[in-house]
Amino acid sequence: MSIWRVILSIICPPLAVLDRGCGSIVIVFLLWLCGWVPGVIAALVILNNPKR
């Protein structure tokens, strides 16, 4: 996970997970609409997944 991804996930979480698939984008976007903090946490968890 690069520093640019972390910065992007803090500013706009759905943009940080664009290459992770449609499901990840939808989940992060919905959480981001519920609140900024849940969206950021979800984006960082998805980006930190070692399987991808």
TIVO-2410 file (N, C-alpha, C; in nm, 3 decimals):
# residues 52
REC num residu      c1      c2      c3 atome chaine
REC   1      M   0.086  -0.116   0.000     N      A
REC   1      M   0.000   0.000   0.000    CA      A
REC   1      M   0.091   0.123   0.000     C      A
REC   2      S   0.074   0.206  -0.101     N      A
REC   2      S   0.159   0.324  -0.113    CA      A
REC   2      S   0.102   0.441  -0.033     C      A
REC   3      I   0.185   0.538  -0.012     N      A
REC   3      I   0.143   0.657   0.063    CA      A
REC   3      I   0.035   0.734  -0.013     C      A
REC   4      W   0.040   0.729  -0.145     N      A
REC   4      W  -0.061   0.799  -0.226    CA      A
REC   4      W  -0.198   0.735  -0.210     C      A
REC   5      R  -0.202   0.603  -0.198     N      A
REC   5      R  -0.329   0.534  -0.175    CA      A
REC   5      R  -0.388   0.571  -0.039     C      A
REC   6      V  -0.301   0.582   0.060     N      A
REC   6      V  -0.348   0.619   0.194    CA      A
REC   6      V  -0.405   0.760   0.193     C      A
REC   7      I  -0.335   0.852   0.129     N      A
REC   7      I  -0.383   0.990   0.120    CA      A
REC   7      I  -0.514   0.995   0.043     C      A
REC   8      L  -0.522   0.922  -0.066     N      A
REC   8      L  -0.645   0.920  -0.145    CA      A
REC   8      L  -0.760   0.857  -0.067     C      A
REC   9      S  -0.731   0.756   0.013     N      A
REC   9      S  -0.838   0.693   0.091    CA      A
REC   9      S  -0.885   0.785   0.203     C      A
REC  10      I  -0.803   0.875   0.248     N      A
REC  10      I  -0.846   0.972   0.349    CA      A
REC  10      I  -0.929   1.082   0.286     C      A
REC  11      I  -0.891   1.126   0.167     N      A
REC  11      I  -0.963   1.235   0.100    CA      A
REC  11      I  -1.094   1.185   0.039     C      A
REC  12      C  -1.085   1.079  -0.040     N      A
REC  12      C  -1.205   1.026  -0.108    CA      A
REC  12      C  -1.192   0.874  -0.118     C      A
REC  13      P  -1.245   0.802  -0.020     N      A
REC  13      P  -1.225   0.657  -0.013    CA      A
REC  13      P  -1.269   0.578  -0.136     C      A
REC  14      P  -1.382   0.610  -0.202     N      A
REC  14      P  -1.419   0.529  -0.320    CA      A
REC  14      P  -1.316   0.535  -0.433     C      A
REC  15      L  -1.247   0.645  -0.447     N      A
REC  15      L  -1.146   0.655  -0.553    CA      A
REC  15      L  -1.023   0.570  -0.523     C      A
REC  16      A  -0.996   0.546  -0.396     N      A
REC  16      A  -0.878   0.468  -0.359    CA      A
REC  16      A  -0.896   0.320  -0.390     C      A
REC  17      V  -1.019   0.271  -0.398     N      A
REC  17      V  -1.042   0.128  -0.421    CA      A
REC  17      V  -1.098   0.100  -0.561     C      A
REC  18      L  -1.073   0.188  -0.655     N      A
REC  18      L  -1.126   0.170  -0.790    CA      A
REC  18      L  -1.079   0.041  -0.856     C      A
REC  19      D  -0.956   0.001  -0.834     N      A
REC  19      D  -0.904  -0.119  -0.901    CA      A
REC  19      D  -0.932  -0.248  -0.825     C      A
REC  20      R  -1.007  -0.241  -0.717     N      A
REC  20      R  -1.038  -0.360  -0.635    CA      A
REC  20      R  -1.168  -0.427  -0.674     C      A
REC  21      G  -1.243  -0.371  -0.766     N      A
REC  21      G  -1.366  -0.434  -0.811    CA      A
REC  21      G  -1.490  -0.353  -0.773     C      A
REC  22      C  -1.598  -0.386  -0.839     N      A
REC  22      C  -1.723  -0.312  -0.823    CA      A
REC  22      C  -1.781  -0.328  -0.683     C      A
REC  23      G  -1.771  -0.447  -0.625     N      A
REC  23      G  -1.826  -0.470  -0.491    CA      A
REC  23      G  -1.758  -0.385  -0.386     C      A
REC  24      S  -1.627  -0.373  -0.396     N      A
REC  24      S  -1.553  -0.291  -0.301    CA      A
REC  24      S  -1.589  -0.144  -0.314     C      A
REC  25      I  -1.605  -0.099  -0.436     N      A
REC  25      I  -1.641   0.041  -0.458    CA      A
REC  25      I  -1.778   0.071  -0.399     C      A
REC  26      V  -1.872  -0.018  -0.421     N      A
REC  26      V  -2.008   0.003  -0.370    CA      A
REC  26      V  -2.010   0.003  -0.218     C      A
REC  27      I  -1.941  -0.092  -0.157     N      A
REC  27      I  -1.938  -0.100  -0.011    CA      A
REC  27      I  -1.875   0.025   0.049     C      A
REC  28      V  -1.761   0.065  -0.005     N      A
REC  28      V  -1.693   0.184   0.048    CA      A
REC  28      V  -1.777   0.309   0.024     C      A
REC  29      F  -1.841   0.318  -0.092     N      A
REC  29      F  -1.923   0.435  -0.122    CA      A
REC  29      F  -2.042   0.445  -0.026     C      A
REC  30      L  -2.108   0.333   0.001     N      A
REC  30      L  -2.222   0.335   0.093    CA      A
REC  30      L  -2.179   0.369   0.236     C      A
REC  31      L  -2.066   0.314   0.277     N      A
REC  31      L  -2.016   0.349   0.410    CA      A
REC  31      L  -1.971   0.495   0.416     C      A
REC  32      W  -1.918   0.544   0.307     N      A
REC  32      W  -1.875   0.684   0.299    CA      A
REC  32      W  -1.994   0.777   0.308     C      A
REC  33      L  -2.107   0.737   0.249     N      A
REC  33      L  -2.229   0.817   0.259    CA      A
REC  33      L  -2.284   0.818   0.402     C      A
REC  34      C  -2.266   0.708   0.474     N      A
REC  34      C  -2.311   0.702   0.613    CA      A
REC  34      C  -2.225   0.789   0.704     C      A
REC  35      G  -2.104   0.806   0.667     N      A
REC  35      G  -2.011   0.887   0.746    CA      A
REC  35      G  -1.872   0.877   0.690     C      A
REC  36      W  -1.794   0.980   0.710     N      A
REC  36      W  -1.662   0.984   0.651    CA      A
REC  36      W  -1.570   0.879   0.713     C      A
REC  37      V  -1.576   0.863   0.844     N      A
REC  37      V  -1.485   0.770   0.914    CA      A
REC  37      V  -1.509   0.624   0.873     C      A
REC  38      P  -1.633   0.575   0.867     N      A
REC  38      P  -1.650   0.435   0.823    CA      A
REC  38      P  -1.600   0.410   0.681     C      A
REC  39      G  -1.615   0.507   0.593     N      A
REC  39      G  -1.565   0.492   0.457    CA      A
REC  39      G  -1.414   0.484   0.451     C      A
REC  40      V  -1.348   0.567   0.530     N      A
REC  40      V  -1.202   0.565   0.535    CA      A
REC  40      V  -1.151   0.434   0.593     C      A
REC  41      I  -1.214   0.388   0.700     N      A
REC  41      I  -1.173   0.262   0.763    CA      A
REC  41      I  -1.191   0.146   0.666     C      A
REC  42      A  -1.304   0.141   0.597     N      A
REC  42      A  -1.329   0.033   0.501    CA      A
REC  42      A  -1.228   0.037   0.386     C      A
REC  43      A  -1.199   0.155   0.336     N      A
REC  43      A  -1.101   0.167   0.227    CA      A
REC  43      A  -0.963   0.120   0.272     C      A
REC  44      L  -0.922   0.158   0.392     N      A
REC  44      L  -0.791   0.115   0.441    CA      A
REC  44      L  -0.786  -0.035   0.465     C      A
REC  45      V  -0.894  -0.093   0.511     N      A
REC  45      V  -0.898  -0.238   0.532    CA      A
REC  45      V  -0.891  -0.311   0.398     C      A
REC  46      I  -0.965  -0.264   0.299     N      A
REC  46      I  -0.963  -0.327   0.166    CA      A
REC  46      I  -0.826  -0.313   0.102     C      A
REC  47      L  -0.763  -0.196   0.116     N      A
REC  47      L  -0.631  -0.175   0.057    CA      A
REC  47      L  -0.524  -0.254   0.129     C      A
REC  48      N  -0.543  -0.284   0.255     N      A
REC  48      N  -0.444  -0.356   0.333    CA      A
REC  48      N  -0.458  -0.508   0.323     C      A
REC  49      N  -0.554  -0.556   0.245     N      A
REC  49      N  -0.576  -0.699   0.229    CA      A
REC  49      N  -0.459  -0.761   0.151     C      A
REC  50      P  -0.384  -0.852   0.212     N      A
REC  50      P  -0.266  -0.908   0.146    CA      A
REC  50      P  -0.298  -1.008   0.034     C      A
REC  51      K  -0.422  -1.054   0.022     N      A
REC  51      K  -0.455  -1.153  -0.079    CA      A
REC  51      K  -0.464  -1.094  -0.219     C      A
REC  52      R  -0.473  -0.965  -0.232     N      A
REC  52      R  -0.485  -0.902  -0.364    CA      A
REC  52      R  -0.363  -0.825  -0.399     C      A
***
